[in-house]
C-alpha cells in the first residue's frame, strides 16, 4: 500500500540503532551522580546530546555522535529537545544489555504520546520493548560560558583511574578542594582543607605515567566544592577507569573547570585487537563536566 501524505507527516524525528548498549550505559552512568536526576536531551543531524545540571554550579554533557550508531535517520527540522529521567533511561538500557554480548537496540523519538521508544532488533525468539515518558524541558539553562583563561589553555591530562583515586582520597579533609597549577617545576596540586589538610601533587616529569600532558604559562589556583568535584569521577565505570584513558582538565577564565572523559561505545572486538587499546575516534562518546569555582558558585 502506498504511503499517504498524512503518514509521511507522522514520521519520527529520529530512528537510530546502536550495536553496543553497554557502551551507552557506561557513558550515561558517568554523569549519574544521584538517584533521581532529570536530564535534557537534544537531537540533531550530528547526534544526540544529553545534559544534566546541579545547583547552577555543575553541568555535564554526554555527546553521542551519529558515527556511534549503525543506523541514524534524522528527519526533524531544527533540534528537538525533551526532558527525561536519567535514572530511568539508564535502567531501561540495562535491560537490553547482556554480559558478554553486544546487543543491538533501536531508538525512536517521538512515539504516539511523545515517548522515547527502545526496541531490541537482534533477538530471534523474543523482543524487548520499552516506552519512556518524556517531559517538556525547562526553558532556562545554565550558561557555563567557558572561555580560555589566556593566550594558551591552562590544561593537564591525567589517567582517569589516578584522578578518581585522588579525588576519593580528598573526601576526608572537608568540603573544599584547591586545584593549583605551577610552571616551575611543572606540577598540579590538589589540596583539601577542612577537618584536616591533605595535599596530592602530580609532578609532570616525575609522574609522566600518571600526568600524561601539562601546559601552564601562568600559575593559577582555584577552590571548588568537594561534592561537585566528586561528581566528575565518582560514577566512572570500573572498566572505563581500568582502560587508563586520560581525563583532560582545563581551567578557564574566572576559574571555570572543564573536565573531559572518553568512553568507548565500540562493539566488542576480538581479544587480540582489544589488547592494542585503540578504538576508532568515531566510536568514542565524549563526556564533559563544567564546575564553577567557589568564589562564583
C-alpha positions in Angstrom: 0.0 0.0 0.0 1.4 3.4 -0.9 2.2 5.9 1.9 -0.2 8.7 2.3 0.9 12.3 3.0 -0.6 12.0 6.5 1.6 9.1 7.3 4.7 11.0 6.0 3.9 13.9 8.3 3.9 11.4 11.3 7.4 10.2 10.5 9.6 10.2 13.7 12.3 12.9 14.3 14.9 10.2 14.8 15.3 6.5 14.3 18.7 5.1 15.1 20.4 1.8 16.0 23.3 1.0 18.3 25.2 -2.3 18.4 26.8 -1.8 21.9 24.2 -1.0 24.6 26.7 -1.4 27.4 28.9 1.3 25.9 26.0 3.8 26.0 25.1 2.7 29.6 28.8 3.4 30.6 28.7 6.8 29.0 25.4 7.9 30.7 26.5 6.4 34.1 29.4 8.8 34.2 27.0 11.7 34.7 24.6 9.9 37.0 25.6 11.4 40.4 22.3 10.9 42.2 19.4 8.5 42.1 16.7 11.0 41.0 18.1 13.1 38.2 16.5 14.9 35.3 18.2 15.3 32.0 17.7 17.3 28.9 18.1 15.5 25.5 18.8 17.4 22.3 18.6 15.7 18.9 20.3 16.9 15.8 21.7 15.7 12.5 25.1 15.4 14.2 24.0 13.1 17.0 22.5 13.1 20.5 23.5 15.3 23.4 22.3 14.6 27.0 22.7 17.4 29.6 22.4 17.3 33.4 22.9 20.1 35.9 23.1 20.6 39.6 22.5 23.8 41.6 23.7 26.1 38.9 27.3 25.1 39.7 27.8 21.8 37.9 26.9 20.8 34.4 27.6 17.6 32.5 27.2 16.7 28.8 27.3 13.3 27.0 27.9 13.6 23.3 26.8 10.6 21.3 27.9 11.4 17.7 25.9 9.9 14.8 29.0 7.9 13.9 28.5 5.8 17.0 25.3 4.4 15.5 25.0 1.7 12.9 21.9 3.5 11.6 21.0 7.2 12.1 17.9 8.5 10.3 17.2 12.1 11.2 14.0 13.8 9.9 13.3 16.7 12.2 13.5 20.4 11.4 15.7 22.2 13.9 16.9 20.5 17.1 14.1 18.8 19.1 14.6 18.8 22.9 12.9 16.8 25.6 13.3 16.2 29.3 13.7 12.6 30.7 14.6 10.8 33.9 18.3 9.9 33.6 18.0 7.0 36.1 15.0 5.6 34.3 16.8 5.8 30.9 19.9 4.0 32.2 17.8 1.3 34.0 15.8 0.7 30.8 19.0 0.5 28.7 20.4 -2.0 31.2 17.6 -4.4 30.4 18.8 -4.6 26.8 22.4 -5.3 27.8 23.6 -8.9 28.3 27.1 -9.6 29.8 29.5 -10.7 27.0 27.0 -10.0 24.2 26.8 -6.7 22.2 23.0 -6.3 21.8 21.6 -4.1 19.2 18.8 -1.7 20.0 16.7 0.7 18.0 15.9 4.1 19.5 13.0 6.1 18.1 11.6 9.5 19.0 8.8 10.6 19.3 6.3 7.8 20.0 2.5 8.4 19.7 2.5 10.3 23.1 5.9 11.9 22.7 7.7 8.9 24.4 11.2 7.7 23.7 10.9 4.2 22.3 13.5 1.5 22.7 13.4 -1.9 21.0 15.8 -4.9 20.6 16.4 -5.8 17.0 18.9 -8.7 17.0 17.0 -11.3 19.0 15.4 -14.2 17.1 13.0 -15.6 19.7 12.0 -12.5 21.7 11.7 -8.8 21.5 12.3 -6.3 24.4 10.3 -3.1 24.1 10.3 -0.1 26.3 8.5 3.2 26.3 9.9 6.1 28.4 7.8 9.1 29.2 9.4 12.4 28.3 8.7 15.9 29.6 8.6 19.4 28.2 12.1 20.8 29.0 12.6 23.9 31.2 13.2 27.0 29.1 16.1 28.2 31.4 19.5 26.6 31.1 22.7 27.5 33.0 25.2 29.3 30.8 28.6 27.9 31.7 30.3 30.4 29.4 33.6 28.6 29.3 36.4 30.9 27.9 40.1 30.3 27.7 42.0 32.0 30.5 44.8 33.4 28.5 46.6 33.2 25.2 47.1 29.5 25.7 45.0 26.9 27.6 45.8 26.0 31.2 45.3 22.3 30.9 46.6 18.9 32.0 45.7 15.3 31.2 45.8 12.6 34.0 44.9 9.0 33.9 41.2 8.5 34.8 41.9 6.0 37.5 44.5 8.2 39.1 42.2 11.2 39.0 39.4 9.2 40.6 41.7 7.9 43.4 43.0 11.3 44.2 39.5 12.9 44.5 38.3 9.9 46.5 41.2 10.5 49.0 40.3 14.1 49.3 36.9 13.3 50.8 38.5 13.1 54.3 39.7 16.7 54.8 36.4 18.5 54.2 34.2 20.4 51.8 36.7 22.4 49.8 39.4 21.4 47.3 42.0 23.8 45.9 43.5 23.0 42.5 46.7 24.7 41.6 48.9 24.7 38.5 52.5 25.9 38.7 55.0 26.4 35.9 58.3 25.5 37.6 58.6 22.8 38.4 55.6 21.8 36.3 53.1 20.4 38.8 49.4 20.0 39.6 48.3 20.2 43.2 45.0 19.1 44.8 44.7 20.3 48.4 41.8 19.5 50.6 41.1 21.7 53.7 38.5 21.3 56.5 38.7 18.8 59.3 42.3 18.3 58.3 44.7 19.0 55.4 45.7 16.7 52.6 47.8 17.6 49.6 48.3 15.4 46.5 50.9 16.5 43.9 51.2 15.3 40.3 54.8 16.3 39.3 54.9 16.3 35.5 58.4 15.0 34.9 58.3 12.6 37.8 54.9 11.1 37.0 54.6 11.0 33.3 52.9 7.7 33.5 50.1 9.4 35.5 50.2 13.0 34.4 50.2 12.5 30.7 50.2 16.1 29.5 50.7 19.5 31.1 50.5 23.1 29.8 50.7 26.1 32.0 52.0 29.6 31.1 50.8 31.3 34.2 50.3 30.0 37.8 46.7 29.7 38.9 44.8 28.4 42.0 41.0 28.0 42.5 38.8 26.3 45.1 35.9 24.0 44.3 33.3 22.4 46.4 34.2 18.8 47.0 30.8 17.4 46.3 31.0 18.8 42.7 34.5 17.5 42.1 33.5 14.1 43.3 30.6 14.0 40.8 33.1 14.3 37.9 34.8 10.9 38.7 32.6 9.0 41.3 30.5 7.3 38.6 33.1 6.4 36.0 32.5 2.6 35.5 35.4 0.5 36.7 36.1 -1.0 33.3 36.4 2.5 31.8 38.9 3.6 34.5 40.9 0.4 34.1 41.4 1.1 30.4 43.6 4.0 31.5 42.1 6.6 29.2 43.3 10.1 30.1 40.9 12.6 31.6 41.7 16.2 30.4 41.2 19.1 32.8 41.2 22.7 31.7 40.9 25.8 33.8 39.2 28.7 32.0 38.6 32.3 32.7 37.4 33.0 36.3 38.4 29.5 37.4 35.7 27.6 35.4 36.8 24.0 35.4 36.2 21.8 32.3 36.8 18.0 32.6 36.6 15.7 29.6 36.4 11.9 29.7 36.4 9.4 26.8 34.2 6.3 26.8 34.3 3.5 24.2 31.0 2.7 22.6 32.6 0.3 20.1 31.2 -3.2 19.6 33.3 -5.8 21.4 36.3 -6.8 19.3 38.5 -9.9 19.2 40.8 -10.1 22.2 44.0 -9.5 20.2 42.5 -6.3 18.8 41.2 -5.1 22.2 44.7 -5.6 23.7 46.0 -2.9 21.5 44.0 -0.4 23.4 42.9 1.5 20.3 39.3 2.4 19.3 38.5 4.5 16.2 37.6 8.1 17.2 34.1 7.7 15.7 33.3 5.0 18.3 34.1 7.2 21.3 31.5 9.0 23.5 32.7 12.3 24.8 31.8 13.3 28.4 32.2 17.0 29.5 31.8 18.4 33.0 31.8 22.1 33.9 32.4 23.1 37.5 32.1 26.7 38.8 34.7 27.7 41.4 33.6 28.5 45.0 34.1 32.2 44.6 31.3 32.4 41.9 29.3 29.4 42.8 
